[in-house]
Amino acid sequence: MLVVAIDIGGTFTDLIGFDDADRRFVQAKSLTTPAQLGQGVIDCIRKSALTAAAVDELIHGSTIAINTLIERKGAKTGLVVTRGTRDVYIIGSTPSAARRSRFVSFTPTSTRSTSASPAT
């Protein structure tokens, strides 16, 4: 079984694979192309000498997406939810330590909008 993990980062795209039959690791690194994120994946597959058809399991990570959220550099977005579920997103974005401690503060990644009244 060939398992491959690929992570697209802001500078590099990384690939690590493990071939269970041959008991060997494969790795590759390529530059990330922000306008075409898939290009770095294709480049890594070529550099590793793997074929896409040989991959049994693909694990994908996107550090670039996580960094965009953490750094708050993405486009402004909105989320519309039904009554009774909007707090789930705020609670879910709270670090678990902050939910358990009265001494830890955090800045939520989402806030409750008061500009619209809830549906009745």
N, C-alpha and C positions, 0 to 999 in steps of 0.2 A: 504494500500500500504506500503510495506517495502522497504525503501531506505537505502542502506549501502554504506559508504565511507571507503575506505582502502588506507592508505598511507604507502609505503615501504620506511623506512628511513635507514640510515647507521647503527644504533644500534637497533632500534625497528621498528616493523610493528604495526600500530595502526588501529583499526576498530571502527567506530561509526555508529550506525544504528538507524533509527526512524521508528517505526511501527505506521502508521497513524490510523489503526483500534483500537489498544490498547492504543494509545497515550502514548507510553513509549519509552525510549531510551535504547539502548544496546551498551555496549562498551567492548573492549578487547585489550590487548597488548601482544605481543610476541617478542622474540628476532628475529632479521633479520639474515638469513643464507645467506651470500653473494654468496656461490656456488649454492644455490637453493632458489632464492628469493620467489618463490611460496610457499615454506614451511611455511613462516611466515604468509601468507594469510590463508593457511589451518589451522594453529594453532589458529589464531584469530577466524575463523569461528567456530571451535570446542569449544573454550573457551566461546564464546558468546552464545552457544547452539542454533545457527541458523542452518538451512539447506540451502544449496545453491539453492534448488528448491523454497524456500520461498521468495527469494530476487526478488523484482520487478524491482529495478533499482540499478545498481552498479556504483559507482563513484570511479575511481582509480587515485591516486596520486603517484608520484615517486620522493620523496625528494632526494633519492640516485642518481638518474639520473641528477637532477638539480645541486646537489652539485658537481658531477663529471665534469659537464660543467664549473661551476663557478670556481672550483679549478684547472681546466685544468689538470686533472689527467687521463683522458681517453686516448684511443689509438689515434694515429695520423690518421686523416681521410682527405679525399679530397672531393670536390664537383665540379662536372662538370655541367656547365649550358650553355645555348645557348646565343649567342650574344644579348645584350640588357637587360639581366635579372640579370647579376652578381651583379650589384649595389643594387638590391632589398635586397639581403641578408645582405649586409653591413649596409644599411640604417635601415633594420629591427632589427639589433642587437644593434643599438644605443639607449641608454636610451632616453625616450621621452624628458626629461628635457634638455639633451645635444643637441637635435635637435633644441630646441627653444632658447637656451642661448649661447652666445659667451663666457661666463665666466666658463662654466662647461666643463671639459675634461673627457675622458673615454678611456678605452682600449678595442677595439672591440674584440669580440670572434672569428671573422673571418677576414682574410686579403686578399687583392687582390694579386694573384700571377702574377708576371711579367715574369716568366720563359717560358711560352708558349704564342705564338702570337695568337690573335683571328682569328677565321676562317673568310674567306672573301666570 
